[in-house]
Amino acid sequence: MALSRLHRPERVDDPDVAAVVDVRTALAGLSFGKRACVVLRYALDLSEKETALALGVSVGTVKSQTSKGMAELRRLLGTRAAGELVGREH
């Protein structure tokens, strides 16, 4: 399973600390299901099927929760910032 990607070290020379705090705050405002789907899909780059297996839910639930979670993040962070957060839409 793709969860082994979790242990991949990534270093950023000059992190935008304020942006990190904003993203963490916005993610904390999401329900567990929405937050889990967004993080697994975009931060860990799991597929919808892998995310569903990891969470023990259907692929349809992953699609719905991810979509709703991203909509909330766009509302909280703005469209541009939310787009930068995920880098690309899956």
PyMOL Python script that loads the backbone (N, CA, C, O; Angstrom):
from pymol import cmd

cmd.read_pdbstr("""\
ATOM      1  N   MET A   1       0.840  -1.186   0.000  1.00  0.00           N
ATOM      2  CA  MET A   1       0.000   0.000   0.000  1.00  0.00           C
ATOM      3  C   MET A   1       0.883   1.246   0.000  1.00  0.00           C
ATOM      4  O   MET A   1       2.043   1.192   0.409  1.00  0.00           O
ATOM      5  N   ALA A   2       0.353   2.319  -0.440  1.00  0.00           N
ATOM      6  CA  ALA A   2       1.116   3.556  -0.610  1.00  0.00           C
ATOM      7  C   ALA A   2       1.409   4.284   0.697  1.00  0.00           C
ATOM      8  O   ALA A   2       2.014   5.356   0.670  1.00  0.00           O
ATOM      9  N   LEU A   3       1.002   3.743   1.831  1.00  0.00           N
ATOM     10  CA  LEU A   3       1.262   4.427   3.100  1.00  0.00           C
ATOM     11  C   LEU A   3       2.753   4.504   3.410  1.00  0.00           C
ATOM     12  O   LEU A   3       3.164   5.289   4.264  1.00  0.00           O
ATOM     13  N   SER A   4       3.565   3.704   2.733  1.00  0.00           N
ATOM     14  CA  SER A   4       5.016   3.792   2.951  1.00  0.00           C
ATOM     15  C   SER A   4       5.548   5.155   2.540  1.00  0.00           C
ATOM     16  O   SER A   4       6.630   5.548   2.976  1.00  0.00           O
ATOM     17  N   ARG A   5       4.812   5.882   1.713  1.00  0.00           N
ATOM     18  CA  ARG A   5       5.228   7.228   1.303  1.00  0.00           C
ATOM     19  C   ARG A   5       5.277   8.195   2.485  1.00  0.00           C
ATOM     20  O   ARG A   5       5.924   9.239   2.412  1.00  0.00           O
ATOM     21  N   LEU A   6       4.599   7.848   3.556  1.00  0.00           N
ATOM     22  CA  LEU A   6       4.550   8.699   4.735  1.00  0.00           C
ATOM     23  C   LEU A   6       5.938   8.952   5.306  1.00  0.00           C
ATOM     24  O   LEU A   6       6.180  10.020   5.869  1.00  0.00           O
ATOM     25  N   HIS A   7       6.841   8.014   5.179  1.00  0.00           N
ATOM     26  CA  HIS A   7       8.160   8.127   5.779  1.00  0.00           C
ATOM     27  C   HIS A   7       9.185   8.787   4.868  1.00  0.00           C
ATOM     28  O   HIS A   7      10.377   8.792   5.175  1.00  0.00           O
ATOM     29  N   ARG A   8       8.737   9.334   3.770  1.00  0.00           N
ATOM     30  CA  ARG A   8       9.630   9.999   2.826  1.00  0.00           C
ATOM     31  C   ARG A   8       9.968  11.397   3.358  1.00  0.00           C
ATOM     32  O   ARG A   8       9.087  12.252   3.441  1.00  0.00           O
ATOM     33  N   PRO A   9      11.222  11.636   3.716  1.00  0.00           N
ATOM     34  CA  PRO A   9      11.568  12.961   4.241  1.00  0.00           C
ATOM     35  C   PRO A   9      11.571  14.011   3.122  1.00  0.00           C
ATOM     36  O   PRO A   9      12.125  13.796   2.044  1.00  0.00           O
ATOM     37  N   GLU A  10      10.949  15.129   3.407  1.00  0.00           N
ATOM     38  CA  GLU A  10      10.965  16.250   2.467  1.00  0.00           C
ATOM     39  C   GLU A  10      11.406  17.490   3.226  1.00  0.00           C
ATOM     40  O   GLU A  10      10.878  17.802   4.293  1.00  0.00           O
ATOM     41  N   ARG A  11      12.364  18.180   2.669  1.00  0.00           N
ATOM     42  CA  ARG A  11      12.861  19.389   3.313  1.00  0.00           C
ATOM     43  C   ARG A  11      12.534  20.595   2.447  1.00  0.00           C
ATOM     44  O   ARG A  11      12.609  20.555   1.219  1.00  0.00           O
ATOM     45  N   VAL A  12      12.174  21.653   3.130  1.00  0.00           N
ATOM     46  CA  VAL A  12      11.909  22.917   2.464  1.00  0.00           C
ATOM     47  C   VAL A  12      12.883  23.925   3.048  1.00  0.00           C
ATOM     48  O   VAL A  12      12.935  24.119   4.262  1.00  0.00           O
ATOM     49  N   ASP A  13      13.654  24.565   2.176  1.00  0.00           N
ATOM     50  CA  ASP A  13      14.677  25.489   2.654  1.00  0.00           C
ATOM     51  C   ASP A  13      14.101  26.713   3.355  1.00  0.00           C
ATOM     52  O   ASP A  13      14.638  27.159   4.369  1.00  0.00           O
ATOM     53  N   ASP A  14      13.026  27.252   2.827  1.00  0.00           N
ATOM     54  CA  ASP A  14      12.459  28.478   3.383  1.00  0.00           C
ATOM     55  C   ASP A  14      10.939  28.345   3.486  1.00  0.00           C
ATOM     56  O   ASP A  14      10.212  28.914   2.671  1.00  0.00           O
ATOM     57  N   PRO A  15      10.450  27.589   4.494  1.00  0.00           N
ATOM     58  CA  PRO A  15       9.004  27.364   4.578  1.00  0.00           C
ATOM     59  C   PRO A  15       8.241  28.643   4.913  1.00  0.00           C
ATOM     60  O   PRO A  15       8.736  29.510   5.634  1.00  0.00           O
ATOM     61  N   ASP A  16       7.043  28.740   4.383  1.00  0.00           N
ATOM     62  CA  ASP A  16       6.145  29.856   4.682  1.00  0.00           C
ATOM     63  C   ASP A  16       5.363  29.470   5.938  1.00  0.00           C
ATOM     64  O   ASP A  16       4.294  28.865   5.858  1.00  0.00           O
ATOM     65  N   VAL A  17       5.913  29.828   7.090  1.00  0.00           N
ATOM     66  CA  VAL A  17       5.354  29.403   8.372  1.00  0.00           C
ATOM     67  C   VAL A  17       3.909  29.878   8.539  1.00  0.00           C
ATOM     68  O   VAL A  17       3.068  29.126   9.032  1.00  0.00           O
ATOM     69  N   ALA A  18       3.618  31.085   8.146  1.00  0.00           N
ATOM     70  CA  ALA A  18       2.249  31.602   8.269  1.00  0.00           C
ATOM     71  C   ALA A  18       1.279  30.768   7.442  1.00  0.00           C
ATOM     72  O   ALA A  18       0.166  30.487   7.888  1.00  0.00           O
ATOM     73  N   ALA A  19       1.689  30.371   6.246  1.00  0.00           N
ATOM     74  CA  ALA A  19       0.830  29.548   5.392  1.00  0.00           C
ATOM     75  C   ALA A  19       0.617  28.175   6.010  1.00  0.00           C
ATOM     76  O   ALA A  19      -0.487  27.633   5.952  1.00  0.00           O
ATOM     77  N   VAL A  20       1.658  27.609   6.597  1.00  0.00           N
ATOM     78  CA  VAL A  20       1.536  26.307   7.253  1.00  0.00           C
ATOM     79  C   VAL A  20       0.533  26.396   8.402  1.00  0.00           C
ATOM     80  O   VAL A  20      -0.312  25.515   8.560  1.00  0.00           O
ATOM     81  N   VAL A  21       0.623  27.434   9.187  1.00  0.00           N
ATOM     82  CA  VAL A  21      -0.314  27.628  10.302  1.00  0.00           C
ATOM     83  C   VAL A  21      -1.736  27.789   9.771  1.00  0.00           C
ATOM     84  O   VAL A  21      -2.669  27.214  10.331  1.00  0.00           O
ATOM     85  N   ASP A  22      -1.914  28.558   8.708  1.00  0.00           N
ATOM     86  CA  ASP A  22      -3.242  28.740   8.113  1.00  0.00           C
ATOM     87  C   ASP A  22      -3.813  27.418   7.636  1.00  0.00           C
ATOM     88  O   ASP A  22      -4.987  27.131   7.872  1.00  0.00           O
ATOM     89  N   VAL A  23      -3.004  26.609   6.969  1.00  0.00           N
ATOM     90  CA  VAL A  23      -3.471  25.311   6.455  1.00  0.00           C
ATOM     91  C   VAL A  23      -3.813  24.386   7.606  1.00  0.00           C
ATOM     92  O   VAL A  23      -4.854  23.731   7.579  1.00  0.00           O
ATOM     93  N   ARG A  24      -2.966  24.320   8.608  1.00  0.00           N
ATOM     94  CA  ARG A  24      -3.253  23.464   9.763  1.00  0.00           C
ATOM     95  C   ARG A  24      -4.538  23.886  10.460  1.00  0.00           C
ATOM     96  O   ARG A  24      -5.338  23.039  10.860  1.00  0.00           O
ATOM     97  N   THR A  25      -4.735  25.171  10.604  1.00  0.00           N
ATOM     98  CA  THR A  25      -5.952  25.673  11.237  1.00  0.00           C
ATOM     99  C   THR A  25      -7.180  25.319  10.407  1.00  0.00           C
ATOM    100  O   THR A  25      -8.199  24.888  10.947  1.00  0.00           O
ATOM    101  N   ALA A  26      -7.080  25.500   9.095  1.00  0.00           N
ATOM    102  CA  ALA A  26      -8.199  25.175   8.204  1.00  0.00           C
ATOM    103  C   ALA A  26      -8.497  23.679   8.236  1.00  0.00           C
ATOM    104  O   ALA A  26      -9.660  23.282   8.306  1.00  0.00           O
ATOM    105  N   LEU A  27      -7.460  22.847   8.185  1.00  0.00           N
ATOM    106  CA  LEU A  27      -7.665  21.399   8.243  1.00  0.00           C
ATOM    107  C   LEU A  27      -8.298  20.979   9.564  1.00  0.00           C
ATOM    108  O   LEU A  27      -9.148  20.090   9.595  1.00  0.00           O
ATOM    109  N   ALA A  28      -7.883  21.619  10.654  1.00  0.00           N
ATOM    110  CA  ALA A  28      -8.440  21.287  11.966  1.00  0.00           C
ATOM    111  C   ALA A  28      -9.929  21.601  12.038  1.00  0.00           C
ATOM    112  O   ALA A  28     -10.653  21.012  12.841  1.00  0.00           O
ATOM    113  N   GLY A  29     -10.387  22.525  11.203  1.00  0.00           N
ATOM    114  CA  GLY A  29     -11.798  22.888  11.183  1.00  0.00           C
ATOM    115  C   GLY A  29     -12.679  21.915  10.420  1.00  0.00           C
ATOM    116  O   GLY A  29     -13.905  21.986  10.499  1.00  0.00           O
ATOM    117  N   LEU A  30     -12.054  21.004   9.678  1.00  0.00           N
ATOM    118  CA  LEU A  30     -12.828  20.012   8.934  1.00  0.00           C
ATOM    119  C   LEU A  30     -13.206  18.846   9.836  1.00  0.00           C
ATOM    120  O   LEU A  30     -12.533  18.578  10.832  1.00  0.00           O
ATOM    121  N   SER A  31     -14.281  18.157   9.486  1.00  0.00           N
ATOM    122  CA  SER A  31     -14.631  16.940  10.212  1.00  0.00           C
ATOM    123  C   SER A  31     -13.535  15.902   9.977  1.00  0.00           C
ATOM    124  O   SER A  31     -12.745  16.024   9.041  1.00  0.00           O
ATOM    125  N   PHE A  32     -13.493  14.888  10.829  1.00  0.00           N
ATOM    126  CA  PHE A  32     -12.464  13.864  10.688  1.00  0.00           C
ATOM    127  C   PHE A  32     -12.475  13.240   9.291  1.00  0.00           C
ATOM    128  O   PHE A  32     -11.421  13.098   8.669  1.00  0.00           O
ATOM    129  N   GLY A  33     -13.647  12.870   8.799  1.00  0.00           N
ATOM    130  CA  GLY A  33     -13.746  12.208   7.502  1.00  0.00           C
ATOM    131  C   GLY A  33     -13.248  13.067   6.363  1.00  0.00           C
ATOM    132  O   GLY A  33     -12.508  12.592   5.502  1.00  0.00           O
ATOM    133  N   LYS A  34     -13.646  14.332   6.346  1.00  0.00           N
ATOM    134  CA  LYS A  34     -13.193  15.246   5.291  1.00  0.00           C
ATOM    135  C   LYS A  34     -11.695  15.467   5.380  1.00  0.00           C
ATOM    136  O   LYS A  34     -10.992  15.426   4.370  1.00  0.00           O
ATOM    137  N   ARG A  35     -11.205  15.702   6.594  1.00  0.00           N
ATOM    138  CA  ARG A  35      -9.770  15.940   6.795  1.00  0.00           C
ATOM    139  C   ARG A  35      -8.964  14.702   6.387  1.00  0.00           C
ATOM    140  O   ARG A  35      -7.951  14.821   5.697  1.00  0.00           O
ATOM    141  N   ALA A  36      -9.405  13.533   6.804  1.00  0.00           N
ATOM    142  CA  ALA A  36      -8.693  12.301   6.465  1.00  0.00           C
ATOM    143  C   ALA A  36      -8.638  12.095   4.956  1.00  0.00           C
ATOM    144  O   ALA A  36      -7.588  11.745   4.416  1.00  0.00           O
ATOM    145  N   CYS A  37      -9.747  12.308   4.279  1.00  0.00           N
ATOM    146  CA  CYS A  37      -9.774  12.126   2.823  1.00  0.00           C
ATOM    147  C   CYS A  37      -8.857  13.122   2.125  1.00  0.00           C
ATOM    148  O   CYS A  37      -8.097  12.745   1.234  1.00  0.00           O
ATOM    149  N   VAL A  38      -8.921  14.373   2.516  1.00  0.00           N
ATOM    150  CA  VAL A  38      -8.073  15.395   1.880  1.00  0.00           C
ATOM    151  C   VAL A  38      -6.596  15.087   2.119  1.00  0.00           C
ATOM    152  O   VAL A  38      -5.794  15.162   1.188  1.00  0.00           O
ATOM    153  N   VAL A  39      -6.233  14.747   3.334  1.00  0.00           N
ATOM    154  CA  VAL A  39      -4.828  14.488   3.647  1.00  0.00           C
ATOM    155  C   VAL A  39      -4.333  13.231   2.932  1.00  0.00           C
ATOM    156  O   VAL A  39      -3.249  13.237   2.349  1.00  0.00           O
ATOM    157  N   LEU A  40      -5.112  12.162   2.974  1.00  0.00           N
ATOM    158  CA  LEU A  40      -4.679  10.936   2.310  1.00  0.00           C
ATOM    159  C   LEU A  40      -4.590  11.110   0.798  1.00  0.00           C
ATOM    160  O   LEU A  40      -3.659  10.609   0.167  1.00  0.00           O
ATOM    161  N   ARG A  41      -5.548  11.811   0.222  1.00  0.00           N
ATOM    162  CA  ARG A  41      -5.564  11.999  -1.236  1.00  0.00           C
ATOM    163  C   ARG A  41      -4.462  12.942  -1.707  1.00  0.00           C
ATOM    164  O   ARG A  41      -3.765  12.645  -2.677  1.00  0.00           O
ATOM    165  N   TYR A  42      -4.299  14.076  -1.029  1.00  0.00           N
ATOM    166  CA  TYR A  42      -3.402  15.106  -1.539  1.00  0.00           C
ATOM    167  C   TYR A  42      -2.035  15.128  -0.858  1.00  0.00           C
ATOM    168  O   TYR A  42      -1.025  15.284  -1.544  1.00  0.00           O
ATOM    169  N   ALA A  43      -1.968  14.981   0.443  1.00  0.00           N
ATOM    170  CA  ALA A  43      -0.665  15.013   1.117  1.00  0.00           C
ATOM    171  C   ALA A  43       0.088  13.706   0.909  1.00  0.00           C
ATOM    172  O   ALA A  43       1.303  13.714   0.712  1.00  0.00           O
ATOM    173  N   LEU A  44      -0.632  12.576   0.953  1.00  0.00           N
ATOM    174  CA  LEU A  44       0.021  11.282   0.780  1.00  0.00           C
ATOM    175  C   LEU A  44      -0.144  10.719  -0.622  1.00  0.00           C
ATOM    176  O   LEU A  44       0.422   9.674  -0.946  1.00  0.00           O
ATOM    177  N   ASP A  45      -0.911  11.402  -1.449  1.00  0.00           N
ATOM    178  CA  ASP A  45      -1.093  11.033  -2.856  1.00  0.00           C
ATOM    179  C   ASP A  45      -1.651   9.628  -3.045  1.00  0.00           C
ATOM    180  O   ASP A  45      -1.278   8.929  -3.987  1.00  0.00           O
ATOM    181  N   LEU A  46      -2.549   9.214  -2.144  1.00  0.00           N
ATOM    182  CA  LEU A  46      -3.220   7.934  -2.301  1.00  0.00           C
ATOM    183  C   LEU A  46      -4.329   8.064  -3.331  1.00  0.00           C
ATOM    184  O   LEU A  46      -4.905   9.138  -3.504  1.00  0.00           O
ATOM    185  N   SER A  47      -4.622   6.976  -4.008  1.00  0.00           N
ATOM    186  CA  SER A  47      -5.744   6.956  -4.951  1.00  0.00           C
ATOM    187  C   SER A  47      -7.049   6.936  -4.160  1.00  0.00           C
ATOM    188  O   SER A  47      -7.048   6.752  -2.942  1.00  0.00           O
ATOM    189  N   GLU A  48      -8.146   7.125  -4.860  1.00  0.00           N
ATOM    190  CA  GLU A  48      -9.449   7.042  -4.190  1.00  0.00           C
ATOM    191  C   GLU A  48      -9.646   5.653  -3.600  1.00  0.00           C
ATOM    192  O   GLU A  48     -10.157   5.522  -2.488  1.00  0.00           O
ATOM    193  N   LYS A  49      -9.249   4.622  -4.326  1.00  0.00           N
ATOM    194  CA  LYS A  49      -9.403   3.249  -3.846  1.00  0.00           C
ATOM    195  C   LYS A  49      -8.527   2.995  -2.616  1.00  0.00           C
ATOM    196  O   LYS A  49      -8.985   2.392  -1.645  1.00  0.00           O
ATOM    197  N   GLU A  50      -7.272   3.451  -2.653  1.00  0.00           N
ATOM    198  CA  GLU A  50      -6.372   3.277  -1.508  1.00  0.00           C
ATOM    199  C   GLU A  50      -6.896   4.016  -0.285  1.00  0.00           C
ATOM    200  O   GLU A  50      -6.820   3.507   0.834  1.00  0.00           O
ATOM    201  N   THR A  51      -7.428   5.219  -0.499  1.00  0.00           N
ATOM    202  CA  THR A  51      -7.990   6.004   0.601  1.00  0.00           C
ATOM    203  C   THR A  51      -9.194   5.292   1.198  1.00  0.00           C
ATOM    204  O   THR A  51      -9.342   5.230   2.419  1.00  0.00           O
ATOM    205  N   ALA A  52     -10.053   4.758   0.339  1.00  0.00           N
ATOM    206  CA  ALA A  52     -11.238   4.031   0.802  1.00  0.00           C
ATOM    207  C   ALA A  52     -10.826   2.823   1.644  1.00  0.00           C
ATOM    208  O   ALA A  52     -11.402   2.573   2.703  1.00  0.00           O
ATOM    209  N   LEU A  53      -9.834   2.081   1.174  1.00  0.00           N
ATOM    210  CA  LEU A  53      -9.354   0.917   1.922  1.00  0.00           C
ATOM    211  C   LEU A  53      -8.765   1.326   3.270  1.00  0.00           C
ATOM    212  O   LEU A  53      -9.020   0.681   4.287  1.00  0.00           O
ATOM    213  N   ALA A  54      -7.983   2.394   3.273  1.00  0.00           N
ATOM    214  CA  ALA A  54      -7.345   2.853   4.511  1.00  0.00           C
ATOM    215  C   ALA A  54      -8.373   3.290   5.548  1.00  0.00           C
ATOM    216  O   ALA A  54      -8.177   3.092   6.747  1.00  0.00           O
ATOM    217  N   LEU A  55      -9.472   3.889   5.079  1.00  0.00           N
ATOM    218  CA  LEU A  55     -10.482   4.415   5.993  1.00  0.00           C
ATOM    219  C   LEU A  55     -11.640   3.451   6.230  1.00  0.00           C
ATOM    220  O   LEU A  55     -12.467   3.674   7.114  1.00  0.00           O
ATOM    221  N   GLY A  56     -11.697   2.385   5.443  1.00  0.00           N
ATOM    222  CA  GLY A  56     -12.790   1.427   5.597  1.00  0.00           C
ATOM    223  C   GLY A  56     -14.124   1.971   5.133  1.00  0.00           C
ATOM    224  O   GLY A  56     -15.163   1.670   5.719  1.00  0.00           O
ATOM    225  N   VAL A  57     -14.095   2.781   4.069  1.00  0.00           N
ATOM    226  CA  VAL A  57     -15.319   3.367   3.517  1.00  0.00           C
ATOM    227  C   VAL A  57     -15.360   3.088   2.019  1.00  0.00           C
ATOM    228  O   VAL A  57     -14.404   2.549   1.462  1.00  0.00           O
ATOM    229  N   SER A  58     -16.446   3.445   1.371  1.00  0.00           N
ATOM    230  CA  SER A  58     -16.573   3.239  -0.068  1.00  0.00           C
ATOM    231  C   SER A  58     -15.820   4.317  -0.846  1.00  0.00           C
ATOM    232  O   SER A  58     -15.525   5.390  -0.319  1.00  0.00           O
ATOM    233  N   VAL A  59     -15.518   4.016  -2.093  1.00  0.00           N
ATOM    234  CA  VAL A  59     -14.885   4.999  -2.970  1.00  0.00           C
ATOM    235  C   VAL A  59     -15.803   6.210  -3.132  1.00  0.00           C
ATOM    236  O   VAL A  59     -15.325   7.343  -3.186  1.00  0.00           O
ATOM    237  N   GLY A  60     -17.098   5.984  -3.210  1.00  0.00           N
ATOM    238  CA  GLY A  60     -18.053   7.087  -3.313  1.00  0.00           C
ATOM    239  C   GLY A  60     -17.974   8.024  -2.122  1.00  0.00           C
ATOM    240  O   GLY A  60     -18.073   9.242  -2.274  1.00  0.00           O
ATOM    241  N   THR A  61     -17.796   7.455  -0.937  1.00  0.00           N
ATOM    242  CA  THR A  61     -17.650   8.279   0.270  1.00  0.00           C
ATOM    243  C   THR A  61     -16.375   9.105   0.194  1.00  0.00           C
ATOM    244  O   THR A  61     -16.372  10.279   0.563  1.00  0.00           O
ATOM    245  N   VAL A  62     -15.298   8.502  -0.282  1.00  0.00           N
ATOM    246  CA  VAL A  62     -14.033   9.229  -0.435  1.00  0.00           C
ATOM    247  C   VAL A  62     -14.227  10.394  -1.399  1.00  0.00           C
ATOM    248  O   VAL A  62     -13.804  11.514  -1.109  1.00  0.00           O
ATOM    249  N   LYS A  63     -14.858  10.144  -2.532  1.00  0.00           N
ATOM    250  CA  LYS A  63     -15.091  11.209  -3.510  1.00  0.00           C
ATOM    251  C   LYS A  63     -15.900  12.340  -2.896  1.00  0.00           C
ATOM    252  O   LYS A  63     -15.549  13.510  -3.045  1.00  0.00           O
ATOM    253  N   SER A  64     -16.974  11.999  -2.211  1.00  0.00           N
ATOM    254  CA  SER A  64     -17.856  12.995  -1.611  1.00  0.00           C
ATOM    255  C   SER A  64     -17.151  13.794  -0.519  1.00  0.00           C
ATOM    256  O   SER A  64     -17.216  15.023  -0.500  1.00  0.00           O
ATOM    257  N   GLN A  65     -16.476  13.089   0.393  1.00  0.00           N
ATOM    258  CA  GLN A  65     -15.816  13.758   1.509  1.00  0.00           C
ATOM    259  C   GLN A  65     -14.644  14.614   1.047  1.00  0.00           C
ATOM    260  O   GLN A  65     -14.402  15.687   1.598  1.00  0.00           O
ATOM    261  N   THR A  66     -13.917  14.144   0.040  1.00  0.00           N
ATOM    262  CA  THR A  66     -12.810  14.928  -0.503  1.00  0.00           C
ATOM    263  C   THR A  66     -13.327  16.193  -1.161  1.00  0.00           C
ATOM    264  O   THR A  66     -12.774  17.274  -0.958  1.00  0.00           O
ATOM    265  N   SER A  67     -14.380  16.063  -1.947  1.00  0.00           N
ATOM    266  CA  SER A  67     -14.965  17.221  -2.628  1.00  0.00           C
ATOM    267  C   SER A  67     -15.480  18.248  -1.616  1.00  0.00           C
ATOM    268  O   SER A  67     -15.219  19.444  -1.746  1.00  0.00           O
ATOM    269  N   LYS A  68     -16.202  17.777  -0.623  1.00  0.00           N
ATOM    270  CA  LYS A  68     -16.735  18.680   0.406  1.00  0.00           C
ATOM    271  C   LYS A  68     -15.617  19.308   1.228  1.00  0.00           C
ATOM    272  O   LYS A  68     -15.679  20.490   1.567  1.00  0.00           O
ATOM    273  N   GLY A  69     -14.590  18.516   1.551  1.00  0.00           N
ATOM    274  CA  GLY A  69     -13.455  19.046   2.305  1.00  0.00           C
ATOM    275  C   GLY A  69     -12.709  20.120   1.535  1.00  0.00           C
ATOM    276  O   GLY A  69     -12.337  21.149   2.099  1.00  0.00           O
ATOM    277  N   MET A  70     -12.488  19.884   0.242  1.00  0.00           N
ATOM    278  CA  MET A  70     -11.799  20.886  -0.579  1.00  0.00           C
ATOM    279  C   MET A  70     -12.652  22.141  -0.733  1.00  0.00           C
ATOM    280  O   MET A  70     -12.112  23.247  -0.763  1.00  0.00           O
ATOM    281  N   ALA A  71     -13.962  21.994  -0.830  1.00  0.00           N
ATOM    282  CA  ALA A  71     -14.833  23.168  -0.918  1.00  0.00           C
ATOM    283  C   ALA A  71     -14.718  24.007   0.350  1.00  0.00           C
ATOM    284  O   ALA A  71     -14.683  25.236   0.283  1.00  0.00           O
ATOM    285  N   GLU A  72     -14.661  23.350   1.500  1.00  0.00           N
ATOM    286  CA  GLU A  72     -14.502  24.085   2.758  1.00  0.00           C
ATOM    287  C   GLU A  72     -13.140  24.761   2.831  1.00  0.00           C
ATOM    288  O   GLU A  72     -13.036  25.900   3.288  1.00  0.00           O
ATOM    289  N   LEU A  73     -12.090  24.066   2.383  1.00  0.00           N
ATOM    290  CA  LEU A  73     -10.760  24.673   2.393  1.00  0.00           C
ATOM    291  C   LEU A  73     -10.699  25.872   1.456  1.00  0.00           C
ATOM    292  O   LEU A  73     -10.067  26.877   1.781  1.00  0.00           O
ATOM    293  N   ARG A  74     -11.349  25.780   0.298  1.00  0.00           N
ATOM    294  CA  ARG A  74     -11.395  26.930  -0.622  1.00  0.00           C
ATOM    295  C   ARG A  74     -12.083  28.112   0.039  1.00  0.00           C
ATOM    296  O   ARG A  74     -11.654  29.255  -0.112  1.00  0.00           O
ATOM    297  N   ARG A  75     -13.149  27.832   0.771  1.00  0.00           N
ATOM    298  CA  ARG A  75     -13.880  28.895   1.465  1.00  0.00           C
ATOM    299  C   ARG A  75     -13.016  29.508   2.566  1.00  0.00           C
ATOM    300  O   ARG A  75     -13.013  30.727   2.742  1.00  0.00           O
ATOM    301  N   LEU A  76     -12.291  28.683   3.301  1.00  0.00           N
ATOM    302  CA  LEU A  76     -11.477  29.165   4.417  1.00  0.00           C
ATOM    303  C   LEU A  76     -10.165  29.804   3.967  1.00  0.00           C
ATOM    304  O   LEU A  76      -9.739  30.808   4.537  1.00  0.00           O
ATOM    305  N   LEU A  77      -9.526  29.232   2.953  1.00  0.00           N
ATOM    306  CA  LEU A  77      -8.200  29.684   2.533  1.00  0.00           C
ATOM    307  C   LEU A  77      -8.212  30.521   1.266  1.00  0.00           C
ATOM    308  O   LEU A  77      -7.248  31.232   0.981  1.00  0.00           O
ATOM    309  N   GLY A  78      -9.288  30.444   0.510  1.00  0.00           N
ATOM    310  CA  GLY A  78      -9.337  31.076  -0.796  1.00  0.00           C
ATOM    311  C   GLY A  78      -9.008  30.046  -1.859  1.00  0.00           C
ATOM    312  O   GLY A  78      -8.295  29.077  -1.597  1.00  0.00           O
ATOM    313  N   THR A  79      -9.520  30.254  -3.044  1.00  0.00           N
ATOM    314  CA  THR A  79      -9.356  29.288  -4.125  1.00  0.00           C
ATOM    315  C   THR A  79      -7.893  29.074  -4.488  1.00  0.00           C
ATOM    316  O   THR A  79      -7.454  27.937  -4.660  1.00  0.00           O
ATOM    317  N   ARG A  80      -7.141  30.157  -4.606  1.00  0.00           N
ATOM    318  CA  ARG A  80      -5.731  30.043  -5.008  1.00  0.00           C
ATOM    319  C   ARG A  80      -4.922  29.266  -3.975  1.00  0.00           C
ATOM    320  O   ARG A  80      -4.160  28.366  -4.331  1.00  0.00           O
ATOM    321  N   ALA A  81      -5.083  29.608  -2.699  1.00  0.00           N
ATOM    322  CA  ALA A  81      -4.324  28.936  -1.644  1.00  0.00           C
ATOM    323  C   ALA A  81      -4.692  27.463  -1.552  1.00  0.00           C
ATOM    324  O   ALA A  81      -3.813  26.622  -1.361  1.00  0.00           O
ATOM    325  N   ALA A  82      -5.964  27.137  -1.683  1.00  0.00           N
ATOM    326  CA  ALA A  82      -6.381  25.735  -1.635  1.00  0.00           C
ATOM    327  C   ALA A  82      -5.816  24.977  -2.830  1.00  0.00           C
ATOM    328  O   ALA A  82      -5.411  23.823  -2.692  1.00  0.00           O
ATOM    329  N   GLY A  83      -5.783  25.601  -3.983  1.00  0.00           N
ATOM    330  CA  GLY A  83      -5.205  24.970  -5.173  1.00  0.00           C
ATOM    331  C   GLY A  83      -3.726  24.717  -5.008  1.00  0.00           C
ATOM    332  O   GLY A  83      -3.220  23.680  -5.438  1.00  0.00           O
ATOM    333  N   GLU A  84      -3.018  25.661  -4.386  1.00  0.00           N
ATOM    334  CA  GLU A  84      -1.599  25.470  -4.133  1.00  0.00           C
ATOM    335  C   GLU A  84      -1.369  24.372  -3.119  1.00  0.00           C
ATOM    336  O   GLU A  84      -0.367  23.660  -3.182  1.00  0.00           O
ATOM    337  N   LEU A  85      -2.292  24.232  -2.185  1.00  0.00           N
ATOM    338  CA  LEU A  85      -2.181  23.198  -1.162  1.00  0.00           C
ATOM    339  C   LEU A  85      -2.146  21.813  -1.788  1.00  0.00           C
ATOM    340  O   LEU A  85      -1.327  20.978  -1.404  1.00  0.00           O
ATOM    341  N   VAL A  86      -3.016  21.566  -2.736  1.00  0.00           N
ATOM    342  CA  VAL A  86      -3.072  20.242  -3.359  1.00  0.00           C
ATOM    343  C   VAL A  86      -2.169  20.144  -4.574  1.00  0.00           C
ATOM    344  O   VAL A  86      -1.866  19.039  -5.025  1.00  0.00           O
ATOM    345  N   GLY A  87      -1.738  21.259  -5.107  1.00  0.00           N
ATOM    346  CA  GLY A  87      -0.846  21.235  -6.251  1.00  0.00           C
ATOM    347  C   GLY A  87      -1.550  20.974  -7.558  1.00  0.00           C
ATOM    348  O   GLY A  87      -1.235  21.574  -8.586  1.00  0.00           O
ATOM    349  N   ARG A  88      -2.505  20.072  -7.507  1.00  0.00           N
ATOM    350  CA  ARG A  88      -3.291  19.728  -8.683  1.00  0.00           C
ATOM    351  C   ARG A  88      -4.533  18.993  -8.213  1.00  0.00           C
ATOM    352  O   ARG A  88      -4.537  18.398  -7.136  1.00  0.00           O
ATOM    353  N   GLU A  89      -5.552  19.030  -8.994  1.00  0.00           N
ATOM    354  CA  GLU A  89      -6.756  18.257  -8.661  1.00  0.00           C
ATOM    355  C   GLU A  89      -6.582  16.856  -9.190  1.00  0.00           C
ATOM    356  O   GLU A  89      -6.076  16.671 -10.297  1.00  0.00           O
ATOM    357  N   HIS A  90      -6.994  15.859  -8.417  1.00  0.00           N
ATOM    358  CA  HIS A  90      -6.883  14.456  -8.834  1.00  0.00           C
ATOM    359  C   HIS A  90      -8.022  14.090  -9.735  1.00  0.00           C
ATOM    360  O   HIS A  90      -8.106  12.950 -10.191  1.00  0.00           O
TER     361      HIS A  90
END
""", "prot")
cmd.dss("prot")
cmd.show_as("cartoon", "prot")
cmd.util.cbc("prot")
cmd.orient("prot")
